[in-house]
Amino acid sequence: MAALCLSLVGGACCLGPLAEQLKDPDPIVNEMAEHALWSIWFRSGSCEANHQLGKGAQAMERQEMAQAIKHFTRAIEIDPQFAEAYNQRAIAHYLLEEFDESVADCQRTAELMPCHFGAWAGMGHCHAHQGNFAEALDCYQKALAINPHLECLAEACEELKGQGNQGEQDNL
């Protein structure tokens, strides 16, 4: 119940305790903490930056990635410390297969919000698409260290570990 309340009114001071709840073995606790984190991240900018983030999210829903990027960039210009604006712009770049730009935005998100498992996962996806499997594995493991309940990332780690072993065998 506390996580639900924090998702509605919590601020940056709540991120650490909520991130710790991601490790709780109870899936309900984990899901509520994850929801609360995303909610706080999405509204952690200034009022106008939050407005631009919302407009960017709407543009992404309409598959208008260039327009979305403009709104996310505007949110960043208004509030350069708004981690979620970088993260959302990273997602738009990823969907356009602009992986270097996406990685740069994911890195900035993680610098501003180290517990942002979504940014770490996004960075891993970009590295995987670029064939940088060791970097992808490292990013996925960082995301899992924050939120160990991301089963798709755990599966991706196993696949990437297999890729690394196959590469070693091919070199023999």
N, C-alpha and C positions, 0 to 999 in steps of 0.2 A: 504494500500500500504506500510506503514511503517513496518508493521509486516512481510510482504514478504521480504523486504530489510534486516530486521534484521535476518530472517531465513537464509539468504545467507552469511551475514558478521558479524552479532551480536555476542557478547561475553557474559561472565558472568555478566557484568555490566547491561545488558539488561533484565536479568531474572525477576527482581522485577516489572518493568513496564509492561512487557509482561504478567506476572502472574496476574496483576491487570486487564488486558484486558480480561482474562478468565471470568470475572464476568459481562462483557458487555452484555446487553440483545440482542444485534444484533448477530444472529448466525454466520454470516460471520466474524465479528470481532473476536468472540470466536474461530472459526475454524482456522483462520489465526494466532492468538496468540498461540493456541495449537501447530500448525504445526511449528511455529518459535521456541517454547520452545524445542520440540523434536529435531529439527535440531541443535540447540545450544548444547543441552545435548549430542548429539551423537558425536560432534566434540570438546568437551571441554577438552579432554585429550591431552597429548603430541603427537607428530606426530607418534611415534612408537606405543604408546598405542592406538591411533585411528586406526592404521593399524590392530592391534590385535583384536580390537572390530569389525572391518569390517569382518575379517576372522571368528570370532566367530559367527557373524550374518549369514554369508554364511553357516557355519556348521549347525546352527539351521534350516535354510531353507531346508537343506538336511536331517533334522531329526537326525543329528549326535550330540546328546546332550553332550556326554562325551567329544568329540572333541571341541565343543563350550565352554564348561566349562574350558577346558585347555587354550583356547585363551583368555577368559575373565579373568581368573586368571593371565595369563601372562600380560594382560593390567593393572591389578591392581598392580602387582609387579613392573611394569615400572612406573606407576603413581598412587600411593595409594590414591590420592585425586580425582580420576576420577569416579565420582558418577555413570555415566551411565554404566560403566563396572560392577559395583556391581549390578545395576538394571538388566542388561541383564543376568548376571549369576544367579540372583534370578529367572528370568523367566525360564531359563533352568532347574534349580533345581525344580521349580514348575511343569514343564512338566514331570519331572521324579518322581513326587510325593514325593520329598525330602523337605517337608514343613518346618522343623526346619531350614535347611540350607537356604531356600528361605527367611524365615522371617529374619534371621540374615543379609542377604545381603540387603533386603529391608530396615531394620533399619539403616544400614550403609549408604545407598543411601539417606534416609531422613535426617540423621545427616549432610551429606555433602551438600545436596540440599533440604532444608526444603519445597520448593514449588513443589517438585516432586510428583504430584498427582498420577502418575503411580505406584510409590513405595508404597504409602499409600494404593492404591487399591489392589496391589499385596499382601501386608501384610494381608489385609482384606480377600482376597480369601483363603490364607493359613489358617488363623484362622477359617474361615467358614468350610473348609474341615476337620479341626481337631475337629470341634464341639465346638470351643471356640467362641460362638456367641456374647458375650458382647465385646470381643476384636475385632472381625470382625466388629461389628457395629461402634465401636470407630474409627477404621481405615478408614472405608468407610466415616464416617462423616468428618474426617480430609481431605480426598481426595475431598469431596464435598465442603468443606469450601474454598478450593483452586480453584476448577473447578466445579461450581454448575451446569454445563450443562451435566454432566455425568448421563444420565437418567437411565442407567442400574444399577448404584450404588444407586440411589435414590430408585429404585424398590427393590433392595436387602435390603436396610435399612428398608423398610416397612415390608418385609418378616421376617427379623431378629427381628424386634420389635414384630411381631406376634409370633415368636418362644419364645421370652422371656415371653410374656403374657400367652402363652399356658403352658410353664414350671411352671409359678406361679400357674395356675389353677390346674395342675396335682399335685402340692404339697399340695393342700387344702384337 
